[in-house]
Amino acid sequence: MRYDPEKRLSVKEAAERLCVTEDYVRRAMRQGTLNIGSFVQNTGGRYTYHISPKLVDAYVGEHGSFGQEGTL
């Protein structure tokens, strides 16, 4: 899959790269344990996520994806 490294990833795309659920990505970002971008809480309590492909790739390069043996 080719992607533009400057565009934002969706929560779904980030979850696929990390081998985790979309809910995990949302929760971990809000808790500050997954530093792959930023988020804002909109009116009404909904969140918008800004996920950097570079940060996701760097995280996978350093920690591996969660679905790999030997990772957290």
N, CA, C and O of each residue as an XYZ file, in Angstrom:
288
protein
N       0.844     -1.178      0.000
C       0.000      0.000      0.000
C       0.888      1.241      0.000
O       1.705      1.422      0.903
N       0.733      2.081     -0.995
C       1.493      3.332     -1.055
C       0.711      4.417     -0.325
O      -0.519      4.450     -0.366
N       1.438      5.296      0.338
C       0.785      6.409      1.011
C       1.677      7.625      0.939
O       2.894      7.527      0.783
N       1.047      8.762      1.056
C       1.771     10.029      1.101
C       2.233     10.232      2.536
O       1.393     10.343      3.429
N       3.543     10.284      2.793
C       4.023     10.389      4.173
C       3.607     11.670      4.879
O       3.716     11.755      6.103
N       3.137     12.661      4.145
C       2.728     13.908      4.783
C       1.243     13.926      5.149
O       0.808     14.809      5.887
N       0.461     12.971      4.649
C      -0.963     12.990      4.969
C      -1.225     12.321      6.310
O      -0.402     11.554      6.811
N      -2.354     12.616      6.864
C      -2.733     11.979      8.121
C      -3.273     10.583      7.859
O      -3.867     10.306      6.817
N      -3.053      9.725      8.821
C      -3.641      8.391      8.778
C      -4.970      8.417      9.511
O      -5.160      9.200     10.442
N      -5.875      7.570      9.094
C      -7.107      7.377      9.851
C      -6.782      6.482     11.049
O      -5.740      5.829     11.088
N      -7.682      6.466     12.011
C      -7.507      5.573     13.159
C      -7.442      4.131     12.661
O      -6.654      3.333     13.169
N      -8.258      3.799     11.680
C      -8.274      2.442     11.128
C      -6.923      2.084     10.518
O      -6.405      0.994     10.762
N      -6.347      2.991      9.728
C      -5.045      2.729      9.101
C      -3.949      2.550     10.147
O      -3.108      1.659     10.027
N      -3.961      3.400     11.174
C      -2.961      3.277     12.239
C      -3.117      1.946     12.967
O      -2.128      1.278     13.268
N      -4.357      1.565     13.247
C      -4.613      0.299     13.933
C      -4.105     -0.881     13.110
O      -3.539     -1.827     13.658
N      -4.307     -0.823     11.792
C      -3.833     -1.906     10.926
C      -2.312     -2.007     10.957
O      -1.768     -3.110     11.011
N      -1.629     -0.885     10.924
C      -0.157     -0.901     10.938
C       0.387     -1.401     12.268
O       1.440     -2.036     12.314
N      -0.333     -1.114     13.350
C       0.117     -1.511     14.682
C      -0.407     -2.882     15.103
O      -0.005     -3.413     16.139
N      -1.310     -3.458     14.295
C      -1.936     -4.756     14.611
C      -2.714     -4.706     15.922
O      -2.625     -5.614     16.748
N      -3.475     -3.634     16.096
C      -4.327     -3.461     17.271
C      -5.707     -3.015     16.794
O      -5.920     -2.808     15.600
N      -6.632     -2.871     17.722
C      -7.966     -2.404     17.362
C      -7.999     -0.881     17.269
O      -7.137     -0.191     17.813
N      -8.996     -0.382     16.579
C      -9.185      1.062     16.486
C      -9.435      1.657     17.872
O      -8.949      2.742     18.189
N     -10.199      0.932     18.693
C     -10.480      1.408     20.045
C      -9.195      1.547     20.856
O      -9.041      2.495     21.626
N      -8.274      0.599     20.683
C      -7.000      0.680     21.401
C      -6.242      1.940     21.013
O      -5.712      2.637     21.879
N      -6.185      2.240     19.714
C      -5.476      3.438     19.252
C      -6.090      4.680     19.895
O      -5.369      5.527     20.421
N      -7.408      4.789     19.854
C      -8.082      5.965     20.435
C      -7.783      6.094     21.929
O      -7.413      7.162     22.416
N      -7.952      4.983     22.639
C      -7.769      5.002     24.095
C      -6.325      5.306     24.476
O      -6.075      6.127     25.358
N      -5.379      4.649     23.820
C      -3.963      4.839     24.148
C      -3.499      6.257     23.821
O      -2.688      6.829     24.549
N      -4.006      6.821     22.735
C      -3.642      8.208     22.417
C      -4.189      9.157     23.479
O      -3.483     10.063     23.923
N      -5.441      8.955     23.889
C      -6.030      9.840     24.909
C      -5.322      9.687     26.251
O      -5.216     10.656     27.003
N      -4.835      8.485     26.564
C      -4.138      8.244     27.830
C      -2.677      8.678     27.777
O      -2.003      8.727     28.806
N      -2.190      8.991     26.584
C      -0.808      9.432     26.445
C       0.209      8.312     26.373
O       1.408      8.558     26.508
N      -0.247      7.076     26.161
C       0.681      5.950     26.099
C       1.068      5.571     24.671
O       1.930      4.716     24.472
N       0.439      6.198     23.678
C       0.755      5.942     22.273
C       0.910      7.299     21.595
O      -0.071      7.925     21.193
N       2.143      7.734     21.476
C       2.431      9.079     20.964
C       2.689      9.041     19.460
O       3.831      9.085     19.005
N       1.597      8.958     18.705
C       1.695      8.879     17.244
C       0.989     10.051     16.570
O       0.794     10.044     15.355
N       0.614     11.034     17.339
C      -0.087     12.189     16.788
C      -0.762     12.963     17.900
O      -0.316     12.962     19.047
N      -1.846     13.624     17.534
C      -2.572     14.423     18.518
C      -4.067     14.223     18.317
O      -4.501     13.600     17.348
N      -4.836     14.755     19.235
C      -6.289     14.668     19.138
C      -6.892     15.904     19.773
O      -6.263     16.557     20.606
N      -8.109     16.218     19.377
C      -8.849     17.321     19.981
C     -10.248     16.825     20.290
O     -10.811     16.008     19.562
N     -10.803     17.335     21.388
C     -12.176     16.998     21.730
C     -13.074     18.089     21.180
O     -12.916     19.263     21.515
N     -14.006     17.702     20.341
C     -14.919     18.642     19.712
C     -16.129     18.899     20.598
O     -16.339     18.216     21.600
N     -16.909     19.879     20.218
C     -18.171     20.137     20.894
C     -19.004     18.867     20.836
O     -19.085     18.220     19.792
N     -19.612     18.518     21.933
C     -20.400     17.295     21.981
C     -19.618     16.095     22.475
O     -20.170     15.001     22.593
N     -18.323     16.287     22.769
C     -17.525     15.221     23.358
C     -16.842     14.284     22.383
O     -16.122     13.381     22.811
N     -17.042     14.467     21.086
C     -16.375     13.605     20.098
C     -14.930     14.043     19.923
O     -14.593     15.208     20.138
N     -14.082     13.103     19.532
C     -12.663     13.387     19.328
C     -12.318     13.331     17.845
O     -12.895     12.553     17.086
N     -11.373     14.166     17.451
C     -10.774     14.116     16.124
C      -9.302     13.792     16.325
O      -8.622     14.414     17.141
N      -8.815     12.802     15.564
C      -7.436     12.339     15.705
C      -6.609     12.770     14.509
O      -7.055     12.659     13.368
N      -5.415     13.258     14.764
C      -4.453     13.655     13.740
C      -3.255     12.722     13.922
O      -2.419     12.934     14.799
N      -3.184     11.692     13.088
C      -2.176     10.649     13.249
C      -1.136     10.770     12.140
O      -1.464     10.770     10.953
N       0.110     10.873     12.551
C       1.223     11.047     11.624
C       1.744      9.699     11.125
O       2.105      8.843     11.933
N       1.787      9.498      9.807
C       2.371      8.260      9.288
C       3.830      8.094      9.711
O       4.283      6.979      9.971
N       4.555      9.197      9.778
C       5.966      9.128     10.179
C       6.100      8.643     11.619
O       6.972      7.830     11.925
N       5.233      9.142     12.508
C       5.305      8.720     13.908
C       4.890      7.261     14.073
O       5.467      6.539     14.887
N       3.890      6.822     13.304
C       3.484      5.413     13.367
C       4.626      4.529     12.875
O       4.960      3.530     13.513
N       5.222      4.893     11.746
C       6.336      4.106     11.211
C       7.517      4.080     12.179
O       8.160      3.044     12.349
N       7.800      5.216     12.812
C       8.891      5.271     13.788
C       8.576      4.383     14.990
O       9.456      3.690     15.501
N       7.311      4.402     15.445
C       6.909      3.564     16.575
C       7.083      2.086     16.227
O       7.629      1.319     17.020
N       6.619      1.691     15.043
C       6.746      0.296     14.619
C       8.220     -0.081     14.474
O       8.616     -1.189     14.837
N       9.030      0.833     13.948
C      10.456      0.562     13.802
C      11.156      0.372     15.136
O      12.085     -0.427     15.249
N      10.710      1.105     16.141
C      11.341      1.023     17.463
C      10.777     -0.110     18.308
O      11.527     -0.823     18.975
N       9.454     -0.278     18.283
C       8.792     -1.233     19.173
C       8.240     -2.463     18.458
O       7.925     -3.458     19.109
N       8.118     -2.414     17.135
C       7.426     -3.469     16.400
C       5.932     -3.260     16.521
O       5.473     -2.414     17.289
N       5.180     -4.025     15.766
C       3.729     -3.935     15.906
C       3.319     -4.853     17.043
O       4.068     -5.753     17.422
N       2.147     -4.631     17.579
C       1.709     -5.393     18.742
C       1.439     -6.849     18.412
O       1.414     -7.688     19.313
N       1.235     -7.171     17.136
C       0.956     -8.542     16.742
C       2.200     -9.391     16.567
O       2.090    -10.596     16.340
N       3.388     -8.793     16.668
C       4.626     -9.543     16.474
C       5.086    -10.158     17.786
O       4.881     -9.593     18.860
N       5.709    -11.319     17.683
C       6.279    -11.936     18.886
C       7.408    -11.073     19.419
O       8.155    -10.459     18.658
N       7.517    -11.037     20.720
C       8.601    -10.295     21.342
C       8.313     -8.819     21.531
O       9.194     -8.067     21.948
N       7.081     -8.387     21.228
C       6.727     -6.992     21.458
C       5.811     -6.909     22.656
O       5.353     -7.923     23.182
N       5.555     -5.699     23.073
C       4.721     -5.499     24.259
C       3.333     -6.018     24.097
O       2.525     -5.915     25.020
